[in-house]
């Protein structure tokens, strides 16, 4: 049977993309801004590796056998599927690949397989011999996935390119990047910022500045500047916390945020005035009946109440007499959204609060990166009830301002 010849022309690449793809290091680690073409460029690299694979000369002589594989690995199935679909669209000849959608497999006319794998269950990555790999969003995946993937590259001496956003410093991805920065044998490091992409014309400077204004400082630094923030550091910024301190407002409240006590915690009620400043603050420990009565004695204004756990039943009782009361369950995602919105307000001077308990909790508050997202919490032995109530009040304030429930002068 004769050889199959594939005619290939490399698509356009930006300068920084080409530099990474042509880097001869076996393991290239790229920490990059969001939306700078990481996935698109590395789809090209993996196609090139697959095309060249039948001609690869192995250490012991000969070539890889028919059916050999290269892999694209992503933290979860959905991300792997995105890359799978992008690669299909990348090739102009739609009949070029034999497509197996259920296995996320693309097979070249040369019988080389390109698999798109989820790293969610690392044990499923063991077993195959892989000749090249891309580990997409590696900083969001489990270290055990890299351990498994590394084993598949051992027999083949295959290369791997790591691409992802920065996710703090206390994780295996950050340590891997340090290997590249240190120039350890076989490793190299690349960093792409949003401004690098803007200089190439891929992003606009206006969009970057808009993101800078919209996001908390630590989130912007990681997502757009590829700069790692310290795990355990303060998400609000101590200087920003201090800048928002002012006497408690004597204007009437327009909304409330309420965090209900759990175990040894406090119930905290925060009211904001028409300018978004704290004008009401109460912190207490009472039984559920007394807590419900205290809340029902507040003015009938928009209020957002922590309804996690037993809080759900309390919110239902309050809603019988308070038409604007709403509950919100704390999940890792909802808490992250609340805290990032509060961080934005503090860093942009859009909120004011008195010195004391509020500033104390804000200053001790921390964030930590996990494989599933960013966790916001108080350190062991500290409370975050006041921070949560303030975040709920801020969310309620913004939401009801947008819905026109109260007017602004």
One Martini backbone bead per residue (centre of mass of N, CA, C, O) as a GRO file, in nm:
protein
  409
    1UNK     BB    1   0.095   0.036   0.024
    2UNK     BB    2   0.084   0.355  -0.016
    3UNK     BB    3   0.150   0.661   0.056
    4UNK     BB    4   0.034   0.932   0.241
    5UNK     BB    5  -0.032   1.260   0.129
    6UNK     BB    6   0.005   1.582   0.291
    7UNK     BB    7  -0.117   1.901   0.249
    8UNK     BB    8   0.050   2.176   0.421
    9UNK     BB    9  -0.049   2.495   0.572
   10UNK     BB   10   0.029   2.729   0.777
   11UNK     BB   11  -0.122   2.930   0.959
   12UNK     BB   12  -0.173   3.209   1.102
   13UNK     BB   13   0.058   3.379   1.327
   14UNK     BB   14   0.158   3.513   1.592
   15UNK     BB   15   0.452   3.578   1.726
   16UNK     BB   16   0.403   3.440   2.008
   17UNK     BB   17   0.291   3.177   1.892
   18UNK     BB   18   0.536   3.090   1.722
   19UNK     BB   19   0.741   3.077   1.953
   20UNK     BB   20   0.604   2.843   2.103
   21UNK     BB   21   0.573   2.628   1.874
   22UNK     BB   22   0.904   2.649   1.807
   23UNK     BB   23   0.980   2.536   2.065
   24UNK     BB   24   1.212   2.271   2.149
   25UNK     BB   25   1.105   2.206   2.403
   26UNK     BB   26   0.943   1.955   2.552
   27UNK     BB   27   0.845   2.165   2.784
   28UNK     BB   28   0.590   2.402   2.764
   29UNK     BB   29   0.512   2.697   2.963
   30UNK     BB   30   0.197   2.881   2.955
   31UNK     BB   31   0.121   3.199   3.074
   32UNK     BB   32  -0.203   3.355   3.022
   33UNK     BB   33  -0.420   3.532   2.893
   34UNK     BB   34  -0.715   3.593   2.802
   35UNK     BB   35  -0.781   3.591   2.470
   36UNK     BB   36  -0.479   3.501   2.293
   37UNK     BB   37  -0.470   3.209   2.136
   38UNK     BB   38  -0.405   2.933   2.268
   39UNK     BB   39  -0.586   2.720   2.139
   40UNK     BB   40  -0.554   2.778   1.835
   41UNK     BB   41  -0.242   2.731   1.823
   42UNK     BB   42  -0.239   2.434   1.955
   43UNK     BB   43  -0.401   2.301   1.739
   44UNK     BB   44  -0.187   2.332   1.524
   45UNK     BB   45   0.042   2.176   1.663
   46UNK     BB   46  -0.109   1.900   1.682
   47UNK     BB   47  -0.151   1.860   1.385
   48UNK     BB   48   0.148   1.861   1.309
   49UNK     BB   49   0.224   1.614   1.479
   50UNK     BB   50   0.030   1.417   1.336
   51UNK     BB   51   0.141   1.446   1.049
   52UNK     BB   52   0.452   1.371   1.134
   53UNK     BB   53   0.445   1.086   1.276
   54UNK     BB   54   0.512   0.868   1.048
   55UNK     BB   55   0.823   1.011   1.028
   56UNK     BB   56   0.910   0.926   1.294
   57UNK     BB   57   1.209   0.855   1.462
   58UNK     BB   58   1.302   0.619   1.659
   59UNK     BB   59   1.540   0.522   1.875
   60UNK     BB   60   1.523   0.207   1.763
   61UNK     BB   61   1.377   0.260   1.521
   62UNK     BB   62   1.156   0.352   1.314
   63UNK     BB   63   0.798   0.379   1.350
   64UNK     BB   64   0.506   0.450   1.424
   65UNK     BB   65   0.229   0.292   1.451
   66UNK     BB   66  -0.061   0.231   1.364
   67UNK     BB   67  -0.277   0.423   1.574
   68UNK     BB   68  -0.144   0.649   1.683
   69UNK     BB   69  -0.106   0.912   1.943
   70UNK     BB   70  -0.258   1.221   2.028
   71UNK     BB   71  -0.316   1.482   2.281
   72UNK     BB   72  -0.596   1.643   2.443
   73UNK     BB   73  -0.600   1.813   2.759
   74UNK     BB   74  -0.864   1.870   2.998
   75UNK     BB   75  -1.031   1.916   3.288
   76UNK     BB   76  -1.298   1.887   3.110
   77UNK     BB   77  -1.509   1.783   2.874
   78UNK     BB   78  -1.607   2.057   2.758
   79UNK     BB   79  -1.318   2.159   2.686
   80UNK     BB   80  -1.243   1.927   2.495
   81UNK     BB   81  -1.478   1.978   2.295
   82UNK     BB   82  -1.393   2.254   2.197
   83UNK     BB   83  -1.126   2.160   2.064
   84UNK     BB   84  -1.247   1.951   1.877
   85UNK     BB   85  -1.419   2.158   1.709
   86UNK     BB   86  -1.186   2.342   1.624
   87UNK     BB   87  -1.026   2.135   1.461
   88UNK     BB   88  -1.242   2.070   1.254
   89UNK     BB   89  -1.256   2.376   1.150
   90UNK     BB   90  -0.950   2.416   1.065
   91UNK     BB   91  -1.022   2.227   0.830
   92UNK     BB   92  -1.122   2.260   0.503
   93UNK     BB   93  -1.142   1.951   0.480
   94UNK     BB   94  -1.415   1.776   0.599
   95UNK     BB   95  -1.292   1.475   0.506
   96UNK     BB   96  -1.018   1.433   0.653
   97UNK     BB   97  -1.163   1.323   0.892
   98UNK     BB   98  -1.228   1.078   1.120
   99UNK     BB   99  -1.525   1.077   1.315
  100UNK     BB  100  -1.559   1.053   1.685
  101UNK     BB  101  -1.774   1.187   1.907
  102UNK     BB  102  -1.787   0.994   2.157
  103UNK     BB  103  -1.446   0.993   2.171
  104UNK     BB  104  -1.302   1.237   2.071
  105UNK     BB  105  -1.206   1.156   1.757
  106UNK     BB  106  -0.934   1.204   1.526
  107UNK     BB  107  -0.862   1.075   1.195
  108UNK     BB  108  -0.625   1.030   0.984
  109UNK     BB  109  -0.526   0.903   0.679
  110UNK     BB  110  -0.265   0.774   0.849
  111UNK     BB  111  -0.389   0.663   1.133
  112UNK     BB  112  -0.395   0.904   1.320
  113UNK     BB  113  -0.469   0.997   1.653
  114UNK     BB  114  -0.696   1.240   1.803
  115UNK     BB  115  -0.735   1.311   2.138
  116UNK     BB  116  -0.996   1.416   2.375
  117UNK     BB  117  -0.936   1.481   2.718
  118UNK     BB  118  -1.023   1.422   3.047
  119UNK     BB  119  -0.897   1.515   3.386
  120UNK     BB  120  -1.110   1.435   3.607
  121UNK     BB  121  -1.002   1.121   3.566
  122UNK     BB  122  -0.685   1.026   3.586
  123UNK     BB  123  -0.696   0.708   3.556
  124UNK     BB  124  -0.792   0.731   3.243
  125UNK     BB  125  -0.486   0.812   3.132
  126UNK     BB  126  -0.382   0.547   3.146
  127UNK     BB  127  -0.172   0.321   2.906
  128UNK     BB  128  -0.084   0.487   2.682
  129UNK     BB  129   0.097   0.595   2.390
  130UNK     BB  130   0.223   0.923   2.364
  131UNK     BB  131   0.360   1.165   2.122
  132UNK     BB  132   0.164   1.410   2.202
  133UNK     BB  133   0.077   1.717   2.397
  134UNK     BB  134  -0.199   1.901   2.539
  135UNK     BB  135  -0.240   2.117   2.831
  136UNK     BB  136  -0.530   2.253   2.911
  137UNK     BB  137  -0.577   2.434   3.175
  138UNK     BB  138  -0.369   2.321   3.398
  139UNK     BB  139  -0.433   2.504   3.659
  140UNK     BB  140  -0.738   2.348   3.680
  141UNK     BB  141  -0.600   2.084   3.742
  142UNK     BB  142  -0.491   1.792   3.844
  143UNK     BB  143  -0.195   1.654   3.928
  144UNK     BB  144  -0.270   1.356   3.857
  145UNK     BB  145  -0.295   1.412   3.551
  146UNK     BB  146   0.006   1.463   3.498
  147UNK     BB  147   0.110   1.197   3.600
  148UNK     BB  148  -0.038   1.031   3.385
  149UNK     BB  149   0.060   1.175   3.129
  150UNK     BB  150   0.363   1.134   3.174
  151UNK     BB  151   0.354   0.823   3.139
  152UNK     BB  152   0.265   0.831   2.828
  153UNK     BB  153   0.555   0.984   2.741
  154UNK     BB  154   0.794   0.791   2.805
  155UNK     BB  155   0.834   0.591   2.564
  156UNK     BB  156   0.822   0.837   2.337
  157UNK     BB  157   0.931   1.119   2.426
  158UNK     BB  158   0.711   1.323   2.445
  159UNK     BB  159   0.561   1.619   2.403
  160UNK     BB  160   0.452   1.919   2.599
  161UNK     BB  161   0.188   2.164   2.617
  162UNK     BB  162   0.126   2.434   2.834
  163UNK     BB  163  -0.197   2.594   2.905
  164UNK     BB  164  -0.287   2.904   3.091
  165UNK     BB  165  -0.389   3.041   3.365
  166UNK     BB  166  -0.353   3.202   3.649
  167UNK     BB  167  -0.362   3.028   3.999
  168UNK     BB  168  -0.158   3.115   4.177
  169UNK     BB  169   0.100   2.948   4.402
  170UNK     BB  170  -0.050   2.688   4.551
  171UNK     BB  171   0.051   2.495   4.292
  172UNK     BB  172   0.159   2.286   4.043
  173UNK     BB  173   0.158   2.489   3.805
  174UNK     BB  174   0.349   2.696   3.929
  175UNK     BB  175   0.587   2.499   3.966
  176UNK     BB  176   0.618   2.436   3.666
  177UNK     BB  177   0.684   2.727   3.577
  178UNK     BB  178   0.948   2.745   3.742
  179UNK     BB  179   1.103   2.546   3.570
  180UNK     BB  180   1.101   2.721   3.316
  181UNK     BB  181   1.231   2.977   3.438
  182UNK     BB  182   1.497   2.806   3.533
  183UNK     BB  183   1.586   2.609   3.293
  184UNK     BB  184   1.520   2.331   3.297
  185UNK     BB  185   1.555   2.044   3.163
  186UNK     BB  186   1.306   2.054   2.902
  187UNK     BB  187   1.232   2.354   2.981
  188UNK     BB  188   0.990   2.623   2.924
  189UNK     BB  189   0.890   2.979   2.916
  190UNK     BB  190   0.570   3.162   2.892
  191UNK     BB  191   0.434   3.503   2.854
  192UNK     BB  192   0.096   3.639   2.818
  193UNK     BB  193  -0.051   3.934   2.762
  194UNK     BB  194  -0.291   4.152   2.671
  195UNK     BB  195  -0.081   4.356   2.554
  196UNK     BB  196   0.043   4.164   2.351
  197UNK     BB  197  -0.221   4.126   2.189
  198UNK     BB  198  -0.264   4.427   2.124
  199UNK     BB  199   0.005   4.466   1.963
  200UNK     BB  200  -0.113   4.248   1.741
  201UNK     BB  201  -0.448   4.300   1.723
  202UNK     BB  202  -0.638   4.100   1.898
  203UNK     BB  203  -0.672   4.328   2.104
  204UNK     BB  204  -0.806   4.588   2.285
  205UNK     BB  205  -0.733   4.842   2.493
  206UNK     BB  206  -1.023   4.907   2.578
  207UNK     BB  207  -1.097   4.623   2.685
  208UNK     BB  208  -0.882   4.609   2.902
  209UNK     BB  209  -0.973   4.860   3.062
  210UNK     BB  210  -1.256   4.757   3.117
  211UNK     BB  211  -1.166   4.511   3.282
  212UNK     BB  212  -1.013   4.672   3.497
  213UNK     BB  213  -1.281   4.819   3.596
  214UNK     BB  214  -1.459   4.545   3.651
  215UNK     BB  215  -1.229   4.412   3.817
  216UNK     BB  216  -1.057   4.283   4.037
  217UNK     BB  217  -0.730   4.309   4.082
  218UNK     BB  218  -0.651   4.005   4.106
  219UNK     BB  219  -0.809   3.910   3.854
  220UNK     BB  220  -0.668   4.087   3.642
  221UNK     BB  221  -0.379   3.992   3.688
  222UNK     BB  222  -0.435   3.693   3.608
  223UNK     BB  223  -0.618   3.718   3.335
  224UNK     BB  224  -0.425   3.965   3.187
  225UNK     BB  225  -0.109   3.947   3.321
  226UNK     BB  226  -0.001   3.680   3.442
  227UNK     BB  227  -0.028   3.721   3.767
  228UNK     BB  228   0.041   3.602   4.071
  229UNK     BB  229  -0.142   3.555   4.345
  230UNK     BB  230  -0.166   3.527   4.672
  231UNK     BB  231  -0.243   3.296   4.864
  232UNK     BB  232  -0.418   3.442   5.131
  233UNK     BB  233  -0.495   3.699   5.027
  234UNK     BB  234  -0.640   4.003   4.974
  235UNK     BB  235  -0.913   4.093   4.762
  236UNK     BB  236  -0.930   4.417   4.829
  237UNK     BB  237  -0.723   4.578   4.976
  238UNK     BB  238  -0.604   4.769   5.224
  239UNK     BB  239  -0.610   5.052   5.095
  240UNK     BB  240  -0.907   5.033   5.000
  241UNK     BB  241  -1.041   4.989   5.269
  242UNK     BB  242  -0.948   5.259   5.396
  243UNK     BB  243  -1.070   5.455   5.172
  244UNK     BB  244  -1.387   5.369   5.265
  245UNK     BB  245  -1.379   5.515   5.523
  246UNK     BB  246  -1.669   5.621   5.718
  247UNK     BB  247  -1.917   5.744   5.851
  248UNK     BB  248  -2.210   5.670   5.937
  249UNK     BB  249  -2.494   5.709   5.791
  250UNK     BB  250  -2.798   5.933   5.814
  251UNK     BB  251  -2.940   5.788   5.607
  252UNK     BB  252  -3.164   5.605   5.470
  253UNK     BB  253  -3.251   5.307   5.376
  254UNK     BB  254  -3.279   5.087   5.064
  255UNK     BB  255  -3.121   4.831   5.187
  256UNK     BB  256  -3.041   4.476   5.257
  257UNK     BB  257  -2.801   4.267   5.430
  258UNK     BB  258  -2.818   3.910   5.536
  259UNK     BB  259  -2.647   3.718   5.783
  260UNK     BB  260  -2.679   3.410   5.913
  261UNK     BB  261  -2.637   3.222   6.173
  262UNK     BB  262  -2.368   2.977   6.250
  263UNK     BB  263  -2.323   2.846   6.529
  264UNK     BB  264  -2.070   3.085   6.624
  265UNK     BB  265  -2.202   3.297   6.479
  266UNK     BB  266  -2.337   3.584   6.323
  267UNK     BB  267  -2.581   3.813   6.289
  268UNK     BB  268  -2.604   4.033   5.998
  269UNK     BB  269  -2.692   4.380   5.939
  270UNK     BB  270  -2.701   4.568   5.628
  271UNK     BB  271  -2.733   4.911   5.540
  272UNK     BB  272  -2.808   5.111   5.254
  273UNK     BB  273  -2.793   5.389   5.090
  274UNK     BB  274  -2.831   5.582   4.804
  275UNK     BB  275  -2.492   5.577   4.787
  276UNK     BB  276  -2.384   5.292   4.921
  277UNK     BB  277  -2.381   5.339   5.226
  278UNK     BB  278  -2.352   5.281   5.550
  279UNK     BB  279  -2.657   5.309   5.784
  280UNK     BB  280  -2.668   5.001   5.890
  281UNK     BB  281  -2.585   4.813   6.202
  282UNK     BB  282  -2.608   4.459   6.294
  283UNK     BB  283  -2.496   4.239   6.575
  284UNK     BB  284  -2.599   3.898   6.658
  285UNK     BB  285  -2.730   3.660   6.916
  286UNK     BB  286  -3.002   3.448   6.833
  287UNK     BB  287  -3.270   3.303   6.795
  288UNK     BB  288  -3.478   3.237   6.539
  289UNK     BB  289  -3.722   3.395   6.641
  290UNK     BB  290  -3.572   3.662   6.707
  291UNK     BB  291  -3.448   3.703   6.431
  292UNK     BB  292  -3.710   3.724   6.270
  293UNK     BB  293  -3.826   3.967   6.424
  294UNK     BB  294  -3.599   4.167   6.365
  295UNK     BB  295  -3.634   4.164   6.055
  296UNK     BB  296  -3.950   4.235   6.054
  297UNK     BB  297  -3.882   4.533   6.185
  298UNK     BB  298  -3.799   4.624   5.933
  299UNK     BB  299  -3.815   4.779   5.667
  300UNK     BB  300  -3.994   4.749   5.358
  301UNK     BB  301  -3.725   4.638   5.189
  302UNK     BB  302  -3.483   4.548   5.015
  303UNK     BB  303  -3.368   4.202   5.070
  304UNK     BB  304  -3.073   3.997   5.128
  305UNK     BB  305  -3.066   3.647   5.218
  306UNK     BB  306  -2.927   3.396   5.374
  307UNK     BB  307  -3.043   3.051   5.263
  308UNK     BB  308  -2.868   2.857   5.393
  309UNK     BB  309  -3.015   2.598   5.492
  310UNK     BB  310  -3.211   2.715   5.747
  311UNK     BB  311  -3.257   2.990   5.598
  312UNK     BB  312  -3.495   2.912   5.416
  313UNK     BB  313  -3.721   2.913   5.635
  314UNK     BB  314  -3.681   3.206   5.727
  315UNK     BB  315  -3.738   3.345   5.461
  316UNK     BB  316  -4.029   3.247   5.437
  317UNK     BB  317  -4.130   3.399   5.686
  318UNK     BB  318  -4.048   3.687   5.597
  319UNK     BB  319  -4.216   3.689   5.322
  320UNK     BB  320  -4.500   3.724   5.461
  321UNK     BB  321  -4.411   4.050   5.548
  322UNK     BB  322  -4.190   4.079   5.302
  323UNK     BB  323  -4.195   4.164   4.966
  324UNK     BB  324  -3.855   4.212   4.919
  325UNK     BB  325  -3.766   3.938   5.002
  326UNK     BB  326  -3.457   3.750   4.958
  327UNK     BB  327  -3.281   3.463   4.862
  328UNK     BB  328  -2.937   3.322   4.910
  329UNK     BB  329  -2.726   3.075   4.815
  330UNK     BB  330  -2.432   2.943   4.920
  331UNK     BB  331  -2.176   2.905   4.691
  332UNK     BB  332  -1.884   2.906   4.541
  333UNK     BB  333  -1.995   3.082   4.308
  334UNK     BB  334  -2.172   3.296   4.455
  335UNK     BB  335  -1.947   3.395   4.644
  336UNK     BB  336  -1.752   3.487   4.430
  337UNK     BB  337  -1.939   3.698   4.300
  338UNK     BB  338  -1.988   3.870   4.551
  339UNK     BB  339  -1.684   3.934   4.620
  340UNK     BB  340  -1.606   4.062   4.346
  341UNK     BB  341  -1.814   4.290   4.365
  342UNK     BB  342  -1.707   4.409   4.629
  343UNK     BB  343  -1.418   4.458   4.537
  344UNK     BB  344  -1.489   4.658   4.319
  345UNK     BB  345  -1.624   4.870   4.501
  346UNK     BB  346  -1.377   4.923   4.682
  347UNK     BB  347  -1.162   4.985   4.447
  348UNK     BB  348  -1.383   5.227   4.340
  349UNK     BB  349  -1.543   5.382   4.571
  350UNK     BB  350  -1.870   5.258   4.596
  351UNK     BB  351  -1.820   5.241   4.915
  352UNK     BB  352  -1.923   5.277   5.266
  353UNK     BB  353  -1.767   5.254   5.604
  354UNK     BB  354  -1.707   5.187   5.917
  355UNK     BB  355  -1.508   5.150   6.158
  356UNK     BB  356  -1.416   4.810   6.268
  357UNK     BB  357  -1.570   4.527   6.212
  358UNK     BB  358  -1.568   4.557   5.909
  359UNK     BB  359  -1.263   4.608   5.863
  360UNK     BB  360  -1.159   4.361   6.011
  361UNK     BB  361  -1.284   4.148   5.818
  362UNK     BB  362  -1.171   4.252   5.553
  363UNK     BB  363  -0.863   4.222   5.635
  364UNK     BB  364  -0.889   3.893   5.697
  365UNK     BB  365  -0.961   3.820   5.430
  366UNK     BB  366  -0.963   3.540   5.189
  367UNK     BB  367  -0.797   3.367   4.915
  368UNK     BB  368  -0.835   3.054   4.724
  369UNK     BB  369  -0.713   2.814   4.518
  370UNK     BB  370  -0.884   2.577   4.317
  371UNK     BB  371  -0.977   2.346   4.082
  372UNK     BB  372  -1.292   2.487   4.095
  373UNK     BB  373  -1.173   2.766   4.215
  374UNK     BB  374  -1.254   3.037   4.425
  375UNK     BB  375  -1.192   3.085   4.773
  376UNK     BB  376  -1.387   3.255   5.020
  377UNK     BB  377  -1.247   3.347   5.347
  378UNK     BB  378  -1.187   3.301   5.668
  379UNK     BB  379  -0.986   3.242   5.894
  380UNK     BB  380  -0.907   3.057   6.136
  381UNK     BB  381  -1.109   3.196   6.401
  382UNK     BB  382  -1.284   3.362   6.209
  383UNK     BB  383  -1.504   3.601   6.061
  384UNK     BB  384  -1.765   3.662   5.773
  385UNK     BB  385  -2.048   3.795   5.822
  386UNK     BB  386  -2.000   4.094   5.744
  387UNK     BB  387  -1.901   4.050   5.458
  388UNK     BB  388  -2.155   3.903   5.357
  389UNK     BB  389  -2.359   4.129   5.419
  390UNK     BB  390  -2.221   4.343   5.244
  391UNK     BB  391  -2.242   4.184   4.977
  392UNK     BB  392  -2.550   4.157   4.978
  393UNK     BB  393  -2.612   4.459   4.984
  394UNK     BB  394  -2.468   4.534   4.722
  395UNK     BB  395  -2.631   4.351   4.537
  396UNK     BB  396  -2.908   4.470   4.608
  397UNK     BB  397  -2.845   4.758   4.525
  398UNK     BB  398  -2.780   4.707   4.224
  399UNK     BB  399  -3.032   4.546   4.139
  400UNK     BB  400  -3.247   4.771   4.227
  401UNK     BB  401  -3.139   4.998   4.059
  402UNK     BB  402  -3.180   4.857   3.781
  403UNK     BB  403  -3.502   4.805   3.852
  404UNK     BB  404  -3.622   5.079   3.987
  405UNK     BB  405  -3.696   5.082   4.312
  406UNK     BB  406  -3.498   5.334   4.310
  407UNK     BB  407  -3.397   5.659   4.322
  408UNK     BB  408  -3.161   5.899   4.185
  409UNK     BB  409  -2.994   6.215   4.224
   0.00000   0.00000   0.00000
